[in-house]
Amino acid sequence: KALPPLLRCALNSTSVEPYPFVKSPNEKLGEIALRFRHEAEATRAMHRHLFNSASRLRGAWEGQAADAFFAGVESELLPALQRLAEALLFAEVVTRQIITTIREAEIEAAALFQGDAPAFAGKVLMSIPPGGNGDRNPYPYGTRAWAEYGLLLYHLNNPGEGD
């Protein structure tokens, strides 16, 4: 059976560095969170500018068209800009929470391969590899070889998955 490309890459890797295809998105996510903040600030600045411009026009522009314009600005445009700024700030907060969650998961996963596994890890990652064929994993629990063996058996028992 042909192995999926991801598994072939993992099994052919001889370095002790993290797998080349496993990249932490934290740096990119940090840039995205910062972009959300900048866009929120720009939206707030636009809100202030529009509010101030409309306020200056209020005394100088009168009539039905002026009333319709000011009503639209006050009831639709300014509230929409405010909601957009709030949504962008919320997106920044959520993105930073995602970064924290990923960082914690990376630390937890690294502990499995450094012998610092949390107490629950033995219940989650058993020494019987995925696939449930009962074969015991011949490699020390929690090592890279142990994980690769489990991946290999999983893909042999579940062809087509992870391709």
QUIPEDA-V373350 format. One record per residue. N is the residue number from 0. SS is DSSP state (H for helix, E for strand, C for the rest). PHI is phi in whole degrees, -180 to 180 (999 if undefined). D_FIRST is the distance of its C-alpha to the first C-alpha in Angstrom with 1 decimal. Layout:
# QUIPEDA-V373350
n	ss	phi	d_first
N	SS	PHI	D_FIRST
N	SS	PHI	D_FIRST
This chain:
# QUIPEDA-V373350
n	ss	phi	d_first
0	C	999	0.0
1	C	-80	3.8
2	C	-86	6.4
3	C	-61	9.5
4	H	-56	12.3
5	H	-62	14.5
6	H	-70	12.5
7	H	-58	11.9
8	H	-63	15.7
9	H	-65	16.5
10	H	-74	14.9
11	H	-86	16.5
12	C	-73	19.8
13	C	-113	22.5
14	C	-80	25.4
15	C	-97	27.1
16	C	-72	28.0
17	C	-57	26.4
18	C	-55	23.1
19	C	-65	24.0
20	C	-92	22.5
21	C	-102	24.5
22	C	-120	27.9
23	C	-73	30.8
24	C	-83	32.4
25	H	-59	35.7
26	H	-64	37.4
27	H	-64	36.6
28	H	-64	37.6
29	H	-61	40.8
30	H	-64	41.6
31	H	-66	40.9
32	H	-61	43.2
33	H	-64	45.9
34	H	-64	45.6
35	H	-58	46.2
36	H	-63	49.3
37	H	-62	50.6
38	H	-66	50.2
39	H	-64	52.0
40	H	-64	54.8
41	H	-64	55.1
42	H	-67	55.3
43	H	-65	58.0
44	H	-63	59.9
45	H	-63	59.7
46	H	-60	60.9
47	H	-62	63.9
48	H	-62	64.7
49	H	-65	64.7
50	H	-61	66.7
51	H	-65	69.3
52	H	-64	69.5
53	H	-66	70.1
54	H	-64	72.7
55	H	-67	74.6
56	H	-72	74.6
57	H	-54	75.8
58	H	-78	79.4
59	H	-94	79.5
60	C	-121	77.8
61	C	-132	79.3
62	C	118	79.1
63	H	-63	76.8
64	H	-64	74.0
65	H	-64	74.3
66	H	-61	74.1
67	H	-65	71.0
68	H	-62	69.3
69	H	-64	70.1
70	H	-63	69.0
71	H	-66	65.7
72	H	-64	65.2
73	H	-76	66.3
74	H	-94	64.5
75	H	-121	61.3
76	H	-68	60.6
77	H	-63	61.5
78	H	-62	59.8
79	H	-66	56.6
80	H	-64	56.6
81	H	-64	57.2
82	H	-63	54.3
83	H	-63	52.0
84	H	-60	53.1
85	H	-65	52.5
86	H	-65	49.0
87	H	-66	48.2
88	H	-66	49.5
89	H	-64	47.5
90	H	-62	44.3
91	H	-64	45.1
92	H	-61	45.6
93	H	-63	42.3
94	H	-63	40.4
95	H	-67	42.0
96	H	-66	41.0
97	H	-63	37.4
98	H	-59	37.7
99	H	-63	39.2
100	H	-63	36.5
101	H	-65	33.7
102	H	-60	35.6
103	H	-64	36.1
104	H	-66	32.4
105	H	-64	31.6
106	H	-64	34.2
107	H	-63	32.9
108	H	-67	29.3
109	H	-63	30.6
110	H	-62	32.6
111	H	-63	29.6
112	H	-99	28.6
113	H	-116	32.2
114	C	79	33.3
115	C	-107	35.5
116	C	-65	33.5
117	C	-66	35.7
118	C	-59	36.6
119	C	-76	34.4
120	H	-60	31.1
121	H	-64	30.8
122	H	-79	30.8
123	H	-84	28.3
124	C	-106	25.7
125	C	-81	25.5
126	C	-80	24.1
127	E	-86	21.7
128	C	-67	18.6
129	C	-56	17.5
130	C	115	15.8
131	C	64	18.8
132	C	-85	17.5
133	C	86	20.5
134	C	-66	19.1
135	E	-82	21.5
136	C	-75	20.4
137	C	-77	21.8
138	C	-96	22.8
139	C	-59	26.1
140	C	-56	26.3
141	C	84	26.4
142	C	-85	25.2
143	H	-62	22.7
144	H	-61	20.5
145	H	-60	20.9
146	H	-66	19.7
147	H	-64	16.7
148	H	-63	15.7
149	H	-63	16.3
150	H	-63	14.3
151	H	-60	11.2
152	H	-64	11.7
153	H	-60	12.6
154	H	-71	9.6
155	H	-70	7.4
156	H	-87	10.3
157	C	-131	10.9
158	C	-61	8.2
159	C	92	10.2
160	C	-86	12.8
161	C	78	14.0
162	C	-72	12.6
